[in-house]
């Protein structure tokens, strides 16, 4: 069967749904269902290519057969390094179907970071976008566990190794020994050591997330889901499962740039999840862009704070669009709370305009509590403390880091988020600060010690502190404070350039202040709150 299709034979209409799908257990269960129930209906569009459910299903199971032929077995890991591509979803489902896991590597990382992540994951097979091959070639001799590299081209044209891999593979059924608690996905989040941590997500985690956070999406006949968030981010790899769960077509963009998003909307996509920074860019792009985006039925936002003026402007510009906010973390597979569309619309009417500043209420299956960080006692309604969660979506742990896992998961299954917030009397969660020293810029999580570790290697730097400061476009941006060694000199531009040679650009400071000394507590701890305070003064949120 050809992987591409113009869907000429697809029926113009179909009963919605054709039958009541069974509750899924594994991440590919709904793909298997739709391939049988509506084999000729559109499943996925990417650029000029479109696949039906039957074709997408065959590709996944060919990939599974190919992985088995390469020696990938239950408990093994493969890796994927590329910009958004349906092949990444195919490999995630294929690996999961035989009990293995896909470790998706952030394509924006620098070579040393890719080196660390691929080796930490233990990936045996590495799928790499042709654009990213120079990065891998430069570190190939430092990847001893990688037995084979298969390149993936954006258009899947002649000479594409991935397409040849599928064509030369025999389909195989799901592994009979796979269980719900097998890890199927590994996403890398920043860690306390300054290196990224591999978050191990199981079939149970991912399926629970898809089912429990389903409210508010309201997919129906004629809808198409735009998958624009990067797949290395939980907002991409978890979100793509919604369309597959409901059996509606997905339109995937390679990057979330303006042209790609516009193209997806023109292709019929009317439901999406994006970071607030994209919303700001659309509103600033002028009346044509605003009119085009008015075609969106559902606009879900999250991964970084939404400035209230921006939200109000968007709701005014698109009165017929449902807005939904989500809050969560990679460690809980994505969404833990949501502010539903009707709660957006009714906040002012019901006399609770402050709810637009909230992260909404817990999704089904997720428990929340607010805990005093020192005594670990639960706090009453209205008092701020650390946000704890308990949910079947909670990760299996951090890969190769049992101590780090024990630091965040209690013996009775509560996850310590490191975020500070409070609950109101109606259960709405307000996130105000972070215990974790993390920065979220444009939806990307940046861990300060990782940046500090790099800047501390500059020959002129004696000590360094990295904090997040407000950014109207990205929510937060990275700011550095450095004290220089006695007699040494270095400019702001030199220090930023030093970082950009060693880190992904989004992690690098946008500004650096050279100071005589960093403020410290009597015990010698750097007082980052003092460094942040002037920039956040007078704001409703402190992150």
C-alpha positions as CSV (number, residue, x, y, z in Angstrom):
1,X,0.0,0.0,0.0
2,X,1.3,3.4,-0.9
3,X,2.0,5.7,2.1
4,X,0.6,8.7,0.4
5,X,-3.0,9.3,-0.6
6,X,-5.1,12.0,-2.1
7,X,-8.0,10.2,-0.3
8,X,-10.0,10.1,-3.5
9,X,-11.8,7.0,-2.4
10,X,-12.6,8.3,1.1
11,X,-16.3,8.6,1.9
12,X,-17.6,12.1,2.0
13,X,-19.5,11.5,5.2
14,X,-19.4,9.0,8.0
15,X,-21.4,8.4,11.1
16,X,-19.8,10.0,14.2
17,X,-18.6,7.9,15.8
18,X,-19.1,4.7,13.7
19,X,-19.3,2.7,17.0
20,X,-18.4,3.2,20.6
21,X,-14.6,2.7,20.7
22,X,-13.4,0.5,23.6
23,X,-11.4,2.2,26.4
24,X,-7.8,2.2,25.4
25,X,-5.0,0.5,27.4
26,X,-2.0,1.1,25.2
27,X,-1.0,4.2,23.3
28,X,-1.7,2.6,19.9
29,X,-5.1,1.1,20.8
30,X,-7.1,3.8,19.2
31,X,-4.9,3.8,16.1
32,X,-5.7,0.1,15.8
33,X,-9.4,0.8,16.3
34,X,-9.7,3.6,13.7
35,X,-7.7,1.6,11.1
36,X,-10.4,-1.0,11.3
37,X,-13.5,1.2,11.8
38,X,-12.7,4.0,9.3
39,X,-9.7,2.7,7.3
40,X,-10.1,5.2,4.4
41,X,-10.7,8.3,6.4
42,X,-8.0,10.9,6.7
43,X,-5.6,10.5,9.7
44,X,-2.5,12.6,9.3
45,X,-1.4,15.4,7.0
46,X,2.2,16.7,6.8
47,X,3.2,19.1,4.1
48,X,2.1,17.6,0.8
49,X,1.5,14.1,2.2
50,X,-1.7,12.7,3.7
51,X,-2.2,9.2,5.2
52,X,-5.5,7.4,5.9
53,X,-5.9,5.5,9.2
54,X,-5.2,2.2,7.5
55,X,-2.0,3.6,5.9
56,X,-0.8,5.2,9.2
57,X,-1.5,2.0,11.0
58,X,0.5,0.0,8.5
59,X,3.4,2.4,8.8
60,X,3.5,2.0,12.6
61,X,3.4,-1.8,12.4
62,X,6.0,-1.8,9.7
63,X,8.2,0.3,11.9
64,X,7.6,-2.1,14.8
65,X,8.6,-5.0,12.6
66,X,11.7,-3.1,11.4
67,X,12.7,-2.3,15.0
68,X,12.4,-6.0,15.9
69,X,14.6,-7.0,12.9
70,X,17.2,-4.6,14.2
71,X,17.2,-6.3,17.6
72,X,15.0,-3.9,19.5
73,X,13.1,-5.8,22.3
74,X,11.0,-5.1,25.3
75,X,12.8,-2.7,27.7
76,X,15.1,-1.2,25.0
77,X,15.2,2.4,23.9
78,X,15.4,4.0,20.5
79,X,16.0,7.7,19.9
80,X,14.5,10.4,17.6
81,X,16.2,13.7,16.7
82,X,14.4,15.9,14.3
83,X,12.0,18.7,14.0
84,X,8.3,17.7,14.0
85,X,7.7,14.8,11.7
86,X,5.0,12.1,11.7
87,X,7.8,9.5,11.7
88,X,8.4,10.5,15.3
89,X,4.8,9.6,16.3
90,X,5.1,6.4,14.3
91,X,8.3,5.4,16.1
92,X,6.8,6.2,19.5
93,X,3.8,4.0,18.8
94,X,5.9,1.3,17.1
95,X,8.4,1.1,20.0
96,X,5.6,1.1,22.5
97,X,3.8,-1.7,20.7
98,X,6.7,-4.0,21.3
99,X,7.5,-2.9,24.8
100,X,10.3,-0.5,24.0
101,X,10.5,3.3,24.4
102,X,11.2,6.3,22.2
103,X,13.5,8.9,23.7
104,X,12.7,12.1,21.8
105,X,15.7,14.5,21.7
106,X,15.3,18.3,21.7
107,X,16.6,19.2,18.3
108,X,17.5,22.7,19.5
109,X,20.2,21.3,21.8
110,X,23.9,21.8,21.1
111,X,26.2,18.9,20.3
112,X,27.4,18.3,23.8
113,X,23.8,18.2,25.0
114,X,22.7,15.8,22.3
115,X,25.7,13.6,23.3
116,X,24.6,13.5,26.9
117,X,20.9,12.8,26.2
118,X,21.5,10.0,23.6
119,X,24.0,8.3,25.9
120,X,21.9,8.7,29.0
121,X,18.9,7.2,27.2
122,X,20.8,4.2,26.1
123,X,19.3,4.4,22.6
124,X,20.3,1.5,20.3
125,X,18.8,2.9,17.1
126,X,18.8,6.7,16.4
127,X,16.5,8.3,13.8
128,X,17.9,11.6,12.7
129,X,16.5,14.4,10.5
130,X,18.7,15.1,7.6
131,X,19.0,18.7,8.7
132,X,20.4,17.5,12.1
133,X,22.9,15.0,10.8
134,X,25.9,17.5,11.0
135,X,25.3,17.7,14.7
136,X,25.3,13.9,15.0
137,X,28.3,13.4,12.7
138,X,30.3,15.7,14.9
139,X,29.7,13.5,18.0
140,X,29.3,10.1,16.3
141,X,32.4,8.7,18.0
142,X,31.0,9.6,21.4
143,X,27.8,7.5,20.9
144,X,29.0,3.9,21.5
145,X,25.6,2.5,22.3
146,X,24.0,3.6,19.0
147,X,24.1,0.6,16.7
148,X,22.5,2.2,13.7
149,X,21.5,5.7,12.5
150,X,18.5,6.1,10.1
151,X,18.0,9.5,8.5
152,X,14.6,11.0,7.9
153,X,14.0,13.7,5.3
154,X,11.2,16.3,5.6
155,X,9.5,15.3,2.3
156,X,10.1,11.6,2.3
157,X,11.4,11.7,-1.2
158,X,13.7,9.5,-3.2
159,X,16.6,8.2,-1.1
160,X,14.9,8.7,2.2
161,X,16.4,6.1,4.6
162,X,13.3,6.0,6.8
163,X,10.9,5.3,4.0
164,X,13.3,2.6,2.8
165,X,13.4,1.2,6.3
166,X,9.5,1.0,6.3
167,X,9.3,-0.5,2.8
168,X,11.8,-3.2,3.7
169,X,10.1,-4.2,6.9
170,X,7.4,-6.7,7.6
171,X,4.5,-5.6,9.8
172,X,4.3,-7.2,13.2
173,X,1.5,-7.4,15.8
174,X,1.7,-5.8,19.2
175,X,4.0,-7.6,21.6
176,X,2.0,-10.2,23.7
177,X,4.3,-9.5,26.7
178,X,3.7,-5.7,26.8
179,X,2.1,-4.4,30.0
180,X,0.6,-1.0,30.9
181,X,3.5,-0.1,33.1
182,X,6.1,-0.5,30.4
183,X,7.8,2.8,29.6
184,X,6.9,3.9,26.0
185,X,8.2,7.5,25.9
186,X,11.2,9.3,27.4
187,X,11.1,13.1,27.3
188,X,14.0,15.1,28.7
189,X,13.4,17.8,31.2
190,X,16.1,19.9,33.0
191,X,17.5,18.3,36.1
192,X,19.0,19.3,39.5
193,X,22.5,18.3,38.5
194,X,22.5,20.8,35.6
195,X,22.0,18.0,33.1
196,X,18.6,17.1,31.5
197,X,16.6,14.3,33.2
198,X,14.9,11.6,31.3
199,X,11.2,11.5,32.3
200,X,9.9,7.9,31.9
201,X,6.3,7.8,30.8
202,X,4.4,4.5,30.6
203,X,1.4,3.4,28.5
204,X,-0.8,3.8,31.7
205,X,0.5,7.4,32.1
206,X,-0.1,8.5,28.5
207,X,-3.5,6.8,28.2
208,X,-4.7,8.2,31.5
209,X,-3.6,11.6,30.4
210,X,-5.5,11.4,27.1
211,X,-8.7,10.2,28.8
212,X,-8.6,12.4,31.9
213,X,-7.7,15.7,30.2
214,X,-10.2,15.2,27.4
215,X,-12.9,17.6,28.7
216,X,-12.9,20.9,26.8
217,X,-11.4,19.8,23.5
218,X,-14.9,19.0,22.1
219,X,-13.6,17.4,18.9
220,X,-16.4,16.5,16.5
221,X,-17.2,15.8,12.8
222,X,-15.3,18.0,10.4
223,X,-12.7,19.1,13.0
224,X,-9.0,18.8,12.4
225,X,-6.3,19.1,15.0
226,X,-3.2,21.2,14.4
227,X,-0.1,19.6,15.9
228,X,2.4,22.4,16.1
229,X,4.1,22.1,19.5
230,X,7.4,20.3,19.3
231,X,7.2,16.6,19.8
232,X,10.2,16.6,22.2
233,X,7.9,18.7,24.4
234,X,5.1,17.0,26.3
235,X,2.7,19.5,24.8
236,X,3.5,18.0,21.4
237,X,3.8,14.2,22.1
238,X,0.8,14.2,24.5
239,X,-1.4,16.5,22.4
240,X,-1.0,14.5,19.2
241,X,-2.7,11.6,20.9
242,X,-6.0,13.6,21.3
243,X,-6.7,13.5,17.5
244,X,-5.8,9.8,17.4
245,X,-8.0,9.1,20.4
246,X,-11.0,10.8,18.9
247,X,-10.4,9.6,15.3
248,X,-10.2,13.1,13.8
249,X,-7.5,14.1,11.3
250,X,-4.3,15.8,12.4
251,X,-2.3,18.4,10.5
252,X,1.3,18.5,11.7
253,X,3.6,21.5,11.1
254,X,7.3,21.0,11.0
255,X,7.8,24.2,13.1
256,X,5.3,26.5,14.8
257,X,6.2,29.5,12.6
258,X,3.6,31.9,11.2
259,X,3.6,30.5,7.7
260,X,3.2,26.9,8.8
261,X,0.4,27.7,11.2
262,X,-1.4,29.7,8.6
263,X,-1.0,26.8,6.1
264,X,-2.4,24.3,8.6
265,X,-5.5,26.5,9.2
266,X,-6.0,26.9,5.5
267,X,-5.8,23.1,5.3
268,X,-8.8,22.9,7.7
269,X,-7.1,22.7,11.1
270,X,-9.4,24.4,13.6
271,X,-8.2,23.0,17.0
272,X,-4.8,23.5,18.5
273,X,-2.5,23.9,21.5
274,X,0.1,26.6,21.5
275,X,2.2,28.7,23.9
276,X,1.0,32.3,24.6
277,X,4.0,33.8,22.7
278,X,2.4,32.5,19.4
279,X,-0.9,34.2,20.3
280,X,1.0,37.5,20.8
281,X,2.7,37.2,17.5
282,X,-0.7,36.6,15.7
283,X,-2.3,39.7,17.3
284,X,0.6,41.8,16.3
285,X,0.7,40.5,12.7
286,X,-2.3,42.6,11.6
287,X,-5.9,42.2,10.5
288,X,-5.3,39.5,7.9
289,X,-3.6,37.2,10.4
290,X,-6.3,37.9,13.0
291,X,-9.0,37.1,10.5
292,X,-7.3,33.8,9.5
293,X,-6.9,32.6,13.1
294,X,-10.6,33.4,13.8
295,X,-11.3,30.1,12.1
296,X,-10.0,28.3,15.2
297,X,-12.7,26.6,17.1
298,X,-10.5,25.7,20.1
299,X,-7.3,27.5,21.2
300,X,-5.7,25.9,24.1
301,X,-2.7,27.6,25.7
302,X,-0.2,26.7,28.4
303,X,3.4,25.9,29.1
304,X,4.1,29.5,30.1
305,X,2.1,32.3,31.7
306,X,-0.5,34.1,29.6
307,X,-0.4,37.9,30.3
308,X,-4.0,39.0,31.2
309,X,-4.1,41.9,28.7
310,X,-3.1,39.4,25.9
311,X,-5.8,37.0,26.9
312,X,-8.5,39.7,27.0
313,X,-7.4,41.0,23.6
314,X,-7.5,37.5,22.1
315,X,-11.0,36.8,23.5
316,X,-12.2,40.1,22.1
317,X,-10.6,39.4,18.7
318,X,-12.0,35.9,18.4
319,X,-15.4,35.9,20.2
320,X,-16.4,32.6,18.6
321,X,-13.2,30.7,19.6
322,X,-13.2,28.6,22.8
323,X,-10.1,29.3,24.9
324,X,-8.8,26.8,27.4
325,X,-5.8,27.1,29.6
326,X,-3.8,24.0,30.8
327,X,-1.2,23.7,33.5
328,X,1.0,20.7,34.2
329,X,4.4,19.2,33.9
330,X,6.3,16.6,31.8
331,X,6.4,14.4,35.0
332,X,2.6,14.1,34.9
333,X,2.4,13.5,31.2
334,X,1.2,17.0,30.5
335,X,-2.1,18.5,31.8
336,X,-3.0,18.4,35.4
337,X,-5.4,21.3,35.7
338,X,-7.5,23.2,33.1
339,X,-9.5,26.4,32.9
340,X,-12.3,25.3,30.6
341,X,-13.9,27.5,27.8
342,X,-17.1,28.2,29.8
343,X,-14.9,29.3,32.8
344,X,-13.2,31.8,30.5
345,X,-16.4,33.2,29.2
346,X,-18.2,33.3,32.6
347,X,-15.4,34.7,34.7
348,X,-16.4,38.3,34.4
349,X,-20.2,37.5,34.3
350,X,-20.1,35.5,37.5
351,X,-18.1,38.2,39.3
352,X,-14.8,36.3,39.4
353,X,-12.5,38.1,36.9
354,X,-9.5,36.8,38.9
355,X,-10.2,33.3,37.6
356,X,-8.6,34.3,34.3
357,X,-5.3,34.4,36.3
358,X,-5.8,30.9,37.6
359,X,-4.7,27.6,36.1
360,X,-8.2,26.2,36.5
361,X,-9.2,23.1,38.4
362,X,-7.8,19.6,38.6
363,X,-8.7,17.3,35.8
364,X,-10.5,14.0,36.6
365,X,-8.2,11.6,38.4
366,X,-5.8,14.2,39.6
367,X,-5.7,15.2,43.3
368,X,-4.1,18.5,44.4
369,X,-2.9,19.7,47.8
370,X,-0.9,22.7,48.9
371,X,1.9,21.9,51.3
372,X,4.2,24.0,53.5
373,X,7.7,23.2,52.0
374,X,9.5,23.1,55.4
375,X,7.1,21.2,57.7
376,X,5.4,19.3,54.8
377,X,2.0,19.9,56.4
378,X,-1.0,20.5,54.2
379,X,-2.1,24.2,54.1
380,X,-5.7,25.5,54.3
381,X,-7.6,27.1,51.4
382,X,-6.1,30.4,50.3
383,X,-2.6,29.9,51.7
384,X,0.3,29.6,49.4
385,X,2.7,26.6,49.5
386,X,4.2,24.0,47.2
387,X,1.7,22.3,44.8
388,X,1.6,18.6,45.1
389,X,-0.2,16.2,42.8
390,X,-1.3,12.6,42.9
391,X,-2.4,11.0,39.6
392,X,-2.1,7.8,37.5
393,X,-0.4,10.1,34.9
394,X,2.6,10.4,37.2
395,X,5.9,9.2,35.5
396,X,7.6,6.0,36.4
397,X,10.6,8.1,37.5
398,X,13.7,9.8,36.1
399,X,15.8,7.5,34.0
400,X,19.0,6.4,35.7
401,X,18.3,8.8,38.6
402,X,16.6,7.0,41.5
403,X,17.7,9.6,44.0
404,X,16.2,12.5,42.0
405,X,13.0,10.4,41.7
406,X,12.8,9.9,45.5
407,X,13.2,13.7,46.0
408,X,10.0,14.5,44.1
409,X,7.8,11.4,44.6
410,X,6.6,10.7,48.2
411,X,6.1,7.1,49.5
412,X,2.4,7.5,49.2
413,X,2.5,8.7,45.6
414,X,2.4,12.5,45.8
415,X,4.5,14.4,43.2
416,X,6.2,17.6,44.5
417,X,6.0,20.0,41.6
418,X,8.3,22.6,43.0
419,X,5.8,25.2,42.0
420,X,4.2,27.6,44.5
421,X,0.5,28.4,44.5
422,X,-2.8,28.3,46.4
423,X,-6.3,26.9,45.9
424,X,-9.4,29.0,46.4
425,X,-12.7,27.9,47.9
426,X,-13.9,26.6,44.6
427,X,-10.8,24.6,43.8
428,X,-9.2,27.0,41.3
429,X,-5.4,26.8,41.4
430,X,-3.3,29.9,41.2
431,X,0.4,29.4,40.4
432,X,2.5,32.3,41.7
433,X,6.1,31.3,42.0
434,X,8.6,28.3,41.9
435,X,10.6,26.5,44.4
436,X,12.5,24.9,41.6
437,X,15.0,27.2,40.1
438,X,13.5,27.0,36.6
439,X,12.7,29.4,33.9
440,X,10.0,28.9,31.3
441,X,10.6,30.9,28.1
442,X,8.2,30.5,25.2
443,X,7.1,27.1,26.6
444,X,10.6,25.8,26.9
445,X,11.8,24.8,30.4
446,X,15.3,26.0,31.3
447,X,17.1,25.0,34.4
448,X,19.4,27.6,35.8
449,X,22.2,25.3,37.0
450,X,22.6,24.0,33.5
451,X,23.3,27.6,32.2
452,X,25.3,28.5,35.3
453,X,27.5,25.4,34.8
454,X,28.4,26.6,31.3
455,X,29.0,30.2,32.2
456,X,31.2,29.3,35.2
457,X,33.6,27.8,32.7
458,X,34.3,31.2,31.2
459,X,37.9,32.1,32.2
460,X,36.9,35.5,33.5
461,X,33.9,34.4,35.6
462,X,34.2,33.9,39.3
463,X,30.6,33.3,40.1
464,X,27.3,33.4,38.3
465,X,23.6,33.3,38.9
466,X,20.8,32.8,36.3
467,X,17.3,34.0,36.9
468,X,14.1,34.5,34.8
469,X,12.8,38.0,34.2
470,X,9.6,39.1,32.6
471,X,9.4,39.1,28.8
472,X,6.4,40.4,27.0
473,X,6.9,38.0,24.1
474,X,8.2,34.8,25.7
475,X,6.7,35.1,29.3
476,X,10.2,34.9,30.7
477,X,13.7,35.4,29.4
478,X,17.1,34.3,30.8
479,X,19.1,36.9,32.6
480,X,22.6,36.4,34.0
481,X,24.5,38.0,36.8
482,X,28.2,37.5,37.0
483,X,31.1,38.5,39.2
484,X,34.4,38.4,37.6
485,X,37.7,37.1,38.8
486,X,40.1,39.7,40.3
487,X,41.8,41.5,37.5
488,X,39.8,39.8,34.7
489,X,37.6,41.6,32.2
490,X,34.7,40.4,30.1
491,X,31.8,42.2,28.4
492,X,28.1,41.2,28.3
493,X,28.4,40.4,24.6
494,X,31.4,38.1,25.2
495,X,29.7,36.2,27.9
496,X,26.5,35.7,25.9
497,X,28.6,34.6,22.9
498,X,30.5,32.1,25.1
499,X,27.1,30.6,26.1
500,X,25.8,30.4,22.6
501,X,28.8,28.3,21.5
502,X,27.9,25.7,24.2
503,X,24.1,25.8,24.7
504,X,20.9,25.8,22.7
505,X,20.3,29.5,22.0
506,X,16.9,29.6,23.9
507,X,18.8,28.6,27.0
508,X,21.4,31.4,26.7
509,X,21.0,34.7,28.6
510,X,19.6,37.6,26.7
511,X,21.2,40.0,29.0
512,X,24.1,39.8,31.6
513,X,24.9,42.2,34.4
514,X,28.5,42.3,35.6
515,X,28.3,42.9,39.4
516,X,30.9,43.2,42.2
517,X,29.4,40.2,44.1
518,X,26.3,38.2,44.2
519,X,23.9,38.7,47.2
520,X,24.2,35.8,49.6
521,X,22.4,34.6,52.8
522,X,24.4,34.1,56.0
523,X,24.9,30.5,55.1
524,X,26.4,31.5,51.7
525,X,23.4,30.7,49.5
526,X,22.9,33.0,46.5
527,X,19.7,35.0,47.1
528,X,18.2,34.8,43.6
529,X,14.9,36.2,44.9
530,X,16.7,39.5,45.5
531,X,18.1,39.4,42.0
532,X,14.6,38.8,40.5
533,X,12.6,41.1,42.7
534,X,13.2,44.4,40.9
535,X,12.0,42.9,37.6
536,X,8.9,41.3,38.9
537,X,7.8,44.2,41.2
538,X,4.2,45.1,40.8
539,X,3.2,42.1,38.8
540,X,0.4,39.7,39.5
541,X,2.6,36.7,38.9
542,X,6.1,36.0,40.0
543,X,6.9,33.5,37.3
